[in-house]
Amino acid sequence: MTEVTARIDNPPTTNTAARTLLIASGAAFIAFLDLSVVNIAFPSIARDFPSTPATTLTWIVSGYAVAFAALLTPAGRFADTLGRRKLFLIAMAGFALTSLLCGLAPSAPWLIAGRLLQGATAALMVPSALGLVLSVTPREKIGAAIGAWSAAGGFAAVVGPAIGGALVETFGWRSVFMINIPIAIALIVPGLRIPVPDTRQPGGAMPDPLGTMAIALGLGGLVVGVTEGQEWGWNAPVTLIALIGGTLLILVALLRSTRHHNPAITVRLWRSRPYALATASTFVFGGSMFSWLLAGPLFLDAIWQYSVLESAGALTVGAVSSMVTATIAGRITSPTTRRWVGVLGALMYTATTAWMSTDAFGSTPALWSAWIPAGLLGGGGVGIVVTVLGTAAASSLPPQEFAAGIGMNLTARQVGGALGIAVLAAVFAAHPGDPLGGFHTVFAVSAAIGVAAALLIAIPGRTPATALATQ
């Protein structure tokens, strides 16, 4: 293993750590804001492109997730090679530019292409920003730092529906992308002036380009196959090529990563049992969570006929609950307590999605008797699980592996999310004349995946956090 050396002319102070956390939280805010506002804008986007099939339009969400997932893992190594602050600033500028491209997109294919590029820049931005925080944060305060970072994402989810609803209602859906530009500029300017440790690896090389390309194309192929399989036919040659080819490319990337001296995927980190369990749990839960987050605004629009602002108000309930529980979960320091709280959060989420698959969520709006209680319970569960798994992953790694480890853990969530949205699209395609039945099926599948996530989270990890440092 290459030893990472941090050249620190001026050791990080408490003030530096606080300012770095503030900027990284801003990065989390803008990334999660983009996700929540796009979800609320999705019905409006679909109405503007009526000739584009709904399964294809889901790529506006899943395309972002695929690109995000494909580059998140090597992004950690890019950050270690180029310097975390340098990569963060470049990525933030790229995020602003690609947001502009999305806002100006003349057609659905252009919008999907813009979202793919936007996801790529977000993939470079997020782990480098969080890596900066962890490089200046004492280990005993990592849980609190990740809790604050997660709370920023939760706050974006809180204000996202309201901001998105107001923007769509007043200026149209394109404005939900344009809003990213001033926020990005507001983060770049102070980011230029923050002194942080130089975490570059002397003589470090870039991750394996063939492995990176293989994992990107493999993930894309899998999501294409699952998303379009219902329309193309599950036995159609193009579907089988996408599914089988995607799987083979992912296996090639993994195989190369076990042998390459600068792998695209740092598979060595999986030797840590706590990290491997946290990453596996993140993958499984991400598949359910992303599907649920997109299904919510679609349900309110298609079944209850809510306006954009009404949907925004309804969705805010769960987002507020998520932010509150994320903050509380971030304060838990005991690994055992944290694990069982994570199980509780997964079961809260599972109970919510199971309830939403019943006639309690029928064609007649039931805001106070059904939606708000479900939002409080499910949103609270999401806030707990996301924070618990993020903290568990970071706490199981030595400091020199933070950036790569964070990137891989977030990759797992995005891959699961992309596949979850693909399953959502396939379910809807299988219920062309029964949208309510389609939603109930999506929620039932989400509940089943939630149970699997709870079981994974319950498994104890025993590998010491320092085990990788000696390997």
Buried (B, 14 or more C-beta within 10 A) or exposed (E): EEEBEBEBEEEBEEEBBEBBBBBBBBBBBBBBBBBBBBBBBBBBBBEBBEEBBBBBBBBBBBBBBBBBBBBBBBBBBBBBBBBBBBBBBBBBBBBBBBBBBBBEBEEBEEBBBBBBBBBBBBBBBBBBBBBBBBBBBEEEBBBBBBBBBBBBBBBBBBBBBBBBBBBBBEEBBBBBBBBBBEBBEEBBEEBEEBBBBBBBBEEBEEBBEEBBBBBBBBBBBBBBBBBBBBBBEEEBEEBBEBBEBBBEBBEBBBEBBEEBEBBBBBBBBBEBBBBBBBBBBBBBBBBBBBBBBBBBBBBBBBBBEBEBBBBBBBBBBBBBBBBBBBBBBBEBBEBEEBBBBBBBBBBBBBBBBBBBBEEEBEEEBBBEEBBBBBBBBBBBBBBBBBBBBBBBBBBBBBBBBBBBBBBBBBBBBBBBBBBBBBBBBBBBBEBEEEBBEBBBBBBBBBBEBBBBBBEBBBEEBEBEBEBBBEE
